Amino acid sequence: MNIVVSNVKGGVGKTTTAVYLAGAAAQRGRDAVFLVDGDRQASAAEWFETMPIPGVELLEAPSERTVARAMERGDGIVVVDTPPGDERIVRAALARADALVIPTRAGGVEPTRVVATLEMTPANIPAGVVICSARLGTRDLDATIEWWDELKVPVWGIIPERVSIAAGPSARLSWEGLELYGGVLKKAMSKRH
């Protein structure tokens, strides 16, 4: 199964989401789990080198060709962290995706960027939004959830701000983050076509 993590906007939690999804898959005993870093900035690779995740193999693939090859493994779960500004790599990943996870935040200009990501996605690929760094119980969060409901885009997860703040290249994956992203993984895998 190929799960692509993408949003045309940067700084929304793509790498955190990809790393946690791979960690959640490995924690659930999946045979083979691959984390593909498709971003030339190599944020996922940097994180992984600092704090490797047992049961996850890292593949650096910062081009259309290498992303495509990494996704053609045919075994296990492949989670792809895509770059924010390279539409060619994103399209190459989306062409091979079984599910799309779109990290976003509550409020601001986020909805237009998610819609732009959805417009690049083939119609047969199930997609869901993960609201990262969420401030629980706020009007922004409620309005964001309502917005996605109106657009008929499912919200596959809400990740509290405390999980995102604790995340990063020098941090171990938190138990809470693995549980929450495990729920996102379950939803993505249930949508497999």
C-alpha positions, 0 to 999 in steps of 0.5 A, a space after each residue: 500500500 502506498 500512502 502519500 503525504 502531501 500539501 502544496 503548502 510547506 510547514 503544515 506537518 507533512 514530515 511529522 505526519 509521514 514519520 508518525 504514519 510509518 512509525 504507527 505502521 511498524 508498531 502495528 507489526 506490518 511486515 515491511 514499512 518504508 519511509 520515502 523522503 521525496 523532499 530535497 531538503 531531506 527533513 524525514 531522512 534527517 529525523 530518521 538518521 537522528 532517531 531511527 524507527 525500529 521496523 522502518 526502512 528509509 528510502 531517499 528519493 528526491 526526484 520523480 524517477 526515484 519516488 516512482 521506483 521507491 513506490 513500486 516495491 509491491 510489498 508492505 506499506 510505503 509512506 511518502 513525504 512529498 516536497 511542498 514546491 515540486 509539483 512534478 515529484 508530487 504528481 509522480 507520487 500521486 499517480 502511484 498512491 493508494 491513499 492521500 493524507 493531507 496535513 493542514 492546520 486550522 484557520 488562515 490560508 490553509 483551505 485553498 492549499 488543500 483544495 489545490 492539492 486535491 485538484 492534482 489528485 487523481 479522482 480514484 485516490 481516497 483522500 483525507 485531511 489531518 489537522 496538525 498542531 490543533 488547539 483543541 476547543 477553539 473556534 478556528 478548529 471548529 470552523 476548519 472541521 465545518 469547512 471540510 464537512 461542507 466540502 465533503 473532504 473527510 477529516 481523518 485525524 486531529 493532532 493536538 498542538 502538544 504532539 506537534 511541539 514534542 515532535 522533531 528530529 531530536 525527539 522520539 515518537 510520542 505514545 500519544 502521537 503514535 496512537 493518533 496517527 495510528 487512527 489516521 493510518 487505519 482510515 487511510 488503509 480502509 479506503 484502499 481501492 
